[in-house]
Amino acid sequence: MSNARRFASFMNTIQLAPRDSIGRPNAPAISRSHTAATRQRLQPRGGSVPAQKRILVVDDHRHSREGLRESLLGEGYQVETAADGWQAIKKVKEGRFEVAIIDLDLPPVYGVDMSGWDLIRICRAFHPGITIIVVSAEACQEVKAQAEELKVAKVLEKPIDPTQLKAIVRTLNL
């Protein structure tokens, strides 16, 4: 076997870690078997979700994003995540989500500022019926007024209680 073939074979067997917006690794690579095992372990308890809701979680903090993802997967929801507004827009364009959980404080990408409010407007442009849950460090009157204007279903203040979030998502009439 030639060196080129060996290298190609080797490259097909490894998984590269996902990269952030400027090319740095932002999470360890996860093997397909690990992902499948996690999904099997996180099957819904007692059939609590009659139809799987697709949920998009947008948060630049990896631990928050992945914690919410794991918590919602445990309830049987289909969950996708995005670390910034641009990733979220790509996912919203590619598929339909019933619920989007959006952090208001998103980082600039490629030098362009995009707030959570901007992302909400864009999500609504693609899917007018999407249910939005906003996450903010401070749930002051300004945030609540803006949320009401944009017809946001719920405003949650950080730190988020996963049990409360799951109860909110469960009660949404979608």
VODRENVO-202640 format. One record per residue (C-alpha): residue number from 0; x, y, z. Coordinates in pm, 1 decimal. Layout:
NODE num       c1       c2       c3
NODE NUM        X        Y        Z
...
END
This chain:
NODE num       c1       c2       c3
NODE   0      0.0      0.0      0.0
NODE   1    139.1    339.2    -95.9
NODE   2    199.9    613.2    158.4
NODE   3    -74.9    825.5      1.8
NODE   4   -326.9    543.2     44.3
NODE   5   -218.4    481.3    403.4
NODE   6   -255.4    851.4    480.7
NODE   7   -600.8    865.0    318.6
NODE   8   -706.2    554.2    512.6
NODE   9   -573.1    706.9    835.6
NODE  10   -754.7   1037.9    774.5
NODE  11  -1082.8    850.2    721.5
NODE  12  -1053.5    683.4   1063.1
NODE  13   -993.6    993.9   1276.5
NODE  14  -1238.3   1266.5   1367.6
NODE  15  -1127.9   1625.3   1391.5
NODE  16  -1254.8   1842.4   1672.7
NODE  17  -1514.3   2104.9   1577.3
NODE  18  -1368.6   2451.4   1526.3
NODE  19  -1488.7   2790.7   1640.0
NODE  20  -1535.8   3089.9   1411.1
NODE  21  -1161.9   3161.2   1391.8
NODE  22  -1047.2   2802.1   1351.0
NODE  23   -954.5   2704.4   1707.8
NODE  24  -1073.6   2368.4   1840.3
NODE  25  -1368.9   2434.5   2071.6
NODE  26  -1465.8   2085.9   2179.2
NODE  27  -1308.5   1743.3   2189.5
NODE  28  -1401.4   1509.0   1907.5
NODE  29  -1675.4   1264.8   2000.6
NODE  30  -1685.3    926.5   1836.3
NODE  31  -2003.0    806.7   1669.6
NODE  32  -2031.0    517.8   1914.4
NODE  33  -2010.5    758.8   2210.1
NODE  34  -2284.1    975.0   2059.7
NODE  35  -2506.6    672.7   1997.3
NODE  36  -2447.0    547.8   2352.3
NODE  37  -2535.5    888.7   2492.0
NODE  38  -2856.6    904.4   2290.5
NODE  39  -2953.2    554.0   2400.8
NODE  40  -2886.8    645.1   2765.0
NODE  41  -3092.8    963.6   2729.5
NODE  42  -3412.2    809.4   2597.2
NODE  43  -3728.9    982.6   2718.2
NODE  44  -3865.0    858.7   3046.2
NODE  45  -4214.6    717.5   3030.8
NODE  46  -4293.4    853.9   2685.8
NODE  47  -4326.2   1209.9   2817.8
NODE  48  -4297.3   1360.6   2467.9
NODE  49  -4569.8   1248.4   2225.5
NODE  50  -4408.3   1406.7   1919.0
NODE  51  -4045.2   1508.5   1912.5
NODE  52  -4005.9   1883.9   1915.4
NODE  53  -3699.1   2016.5   1737.4
NODE  54  -3518.1   2265.0   1956.4
NODE  55  -3230.3   2498.4   1872.1
NODE  56  -3010.6   2613.8   2161.7
NODE  57  -2796.7   2920.6   2087.8
NODE  58  -2539.4   3012.7   2351.8
NODE  59  -2173.2   3106.5   2317.9
NODE  60  -2080.7   2935.3   2646.8
NODE  61  -2011.4   2572.2   2561.6
NODE  62  -2096.0   2435.7   2906.3
NODE  63  -2433.1   2611.2   2915.8
NODE  64  -2513.7   2510.5   2559.0
NODE  65  -2418.2   2146.4   2603.2
NODE  66  -2578.6   2124.4   2948.8
NODE  67  -2911.5   2244.3   2809.2
NODE  68  -2871.9   2010.5   2511.8
NODE  69  -2814.0   1704.7   2731.6
NODE  70  -3100.2   1800.0   2962.0
NODE  71  -3346.0   1839.5   2672.5
NODE  72  -3220.1   1522.4   2499.6
NODE  73  -3303.7   1340.2   2822.9
NODE  74  -3666.0   1446.1   2772.9
NODE  75  -3668.5   1301.6   2420.0
NODE  76  -3644.4   1624.3   2220.4
NODE  77  -3434.7   1661.5   1906.5
NODE  78  -3179.6   1926.5   1998.6
NODE  79  -2927.9   2112.0   1786.9
NODE  80  -2687.8   2374.2   1912.9
NODE  81  -2515.2   2683.7   1779.7
NODE  82  -2233.8   2880.7   1940.7
NODE  83  -2305.8   3208.7   1763.6
NODE  84  -2559.1   3388.1   1548.9
NODE  85  -2410.0   3278.5   1217.5
NODE  86  -2421.5   2909.0   1309.0
NODE  87  -2780.1   2956.0   1425.0
NODE  88  -2883.1   3124.6   1099.1
NODE  89  -2732.7   2838.1    900.9
NODE  90  -2924.9   2580.9   1105.6
NODE  91  -3252.0   2777.6   1084.3
NODE  92  -3213.6   2801.2    705.6
NODE  93  -3146.6   2425.3    679.5
NODE  94  -3434.7   2300.9    891.7
NODE  95  -3746.7   2376.1   1087.1
NODE  96  -3744.2   2415.8   1464.3
NODE  97  -4046.1   2440.8   1690.8
NODE  98  -3848.2   2611.3   1969.3
NODE  99  -3537.2   2829.8   1978.8
NODE 100  -3363.4   2904.9   2309.0
NODE 101  -3150.2   3212.5   2244.3
NODE 102  -2894.8   3383.5   2466.2
NODE 103  -2919.4   3759.9   2416.5
NODE 104  -2547.4   3822.1   2466.3
NODE 105  -2385.0   3667.2   2159.0
NODE 106  -2025.3   3737.1   2054.8
NODE 107  -1933.4   3922.7   1735.7
NODE 108  -1835.2   3695.4   1446.5
NODE 109  -1599.2   3809.4   1172.9
NODE 110  -1616.2   4157.4   1327.3
NODE 111  -1995.5   4177.0   1294.1
NODE 112  -2206.9   4228.1   1605.4
NODE 113  -2530.6   4030.2   1613.2
NODE 114  -2736.4   4040.2   1929.2
NODE 115  -2987.3   3780.5   2036.5
NODE 116  -3259.5   4029.4   1939.3
NODE 117  -3124.4   4039.7   1582.9
NODE 118  -3120.4   3660.4   1573.7
NODE 119  -3481.9   3644.5   1694.2
NODE 120  -3589.4   3869.1   1406.5
NODE 121  -3400.1   3653.5   1156.9
NODE 122  -3550.0   3331.1   1297.7
NODE 123  -3896.1   3483.9   1267.7
NODE 124  -3826.2   3583.2    906.7
NODE 125  -3752.8   3218.9    817.2
NODE 126  -4013.3   3058.3   1046.1
NODE 127  -4283.2   3302.1   1166.2
NODE 128  -4439.0   3044.5   1400.3
NODE 129  -4122.6   2949.5   1588.9
NODE 130  -4151.1   2970.7   1968.0
NODE 131  -3867.7   3171.9   2120.9
NODE 132  -3732.5   3144.7   2474.4
NODE 133  -3482.1   3415.5   2565.4
NODE 134  -3195.0   3371.0   2809.0
NODE 135  -3038.7   3679.6   2966.4
NODE 136  -2798.8   3763.4   3246.7
NODE 137  -3049.1   4025.7   3360.5
NODE 138  -3423.0   4005.4   3306.8
NODE 139  -3487.4   4377.2   3362.6
NODE 140  -3794.0   4569.4   3243.7
NODE 141  -3622.5   4671.0   2915.5
NODE 142  -3555.2   4307.5   2829.3
NODE 143  -3910.1   4206.1   2918.1
NODE 144  -4057.7   4494.4   2713.2
NODE 145  -3846.1   4405.2   2409.0
NODE 146  -3937.9   4036.9   2453.2
NODE 147  -4307.0   4123.7   2462.7
NODE 148  -4271.7   4335.6   2148.2
NODE 149  -4107.5   4043.2   1963.5
NODE 150  -4363.8   3793.8   2100.4
NODE 151  -4110.1   3591.6   2297.0
NODE 152  -4275.4   3306.7   2489.5
NODE 153  -4055.0   3330.7   2799.7
NODE 154  -3759.1   3525.2   2939.2
NODE 155  -3525.9   3325.7   3162.4
NODE 156  -3253.6   3474.9   3378.3
NODE 157  -2917.3   3303.4   3408.9
NODE 158  -2828.2   3070.8   3565.4
NODE 159  -3092.5   2853.1   3405.8
NODE 160  -3261.3   2580.2   3605.5
NODE 161  -3283.4   2282.6   3363.8
NODE 162  -3591.2   2148.6   3544.0
NODE 163  -3771.8   2479.1   3496.1
NODE 164  -3670.2   2496.1   3128.6
NODE 165  -3792.0   2139.8   3063.3
NODE 166  -4124.9   2222.1   3230.1
NODE 167  -4163.3   2534.1   3014.2
NODE 168  -4084.7   2347.6   2693.1
NODE 169  -4320.2   2064.4   2792.9
NODE 170  -4610.3   2305.8   2842.4
NODE 171  -4567.8   2488.1   2512.0
NODE 172  -4857.2   2415.9   2277.2
NODE 173  -4679.4   2335.1   1954.1
END
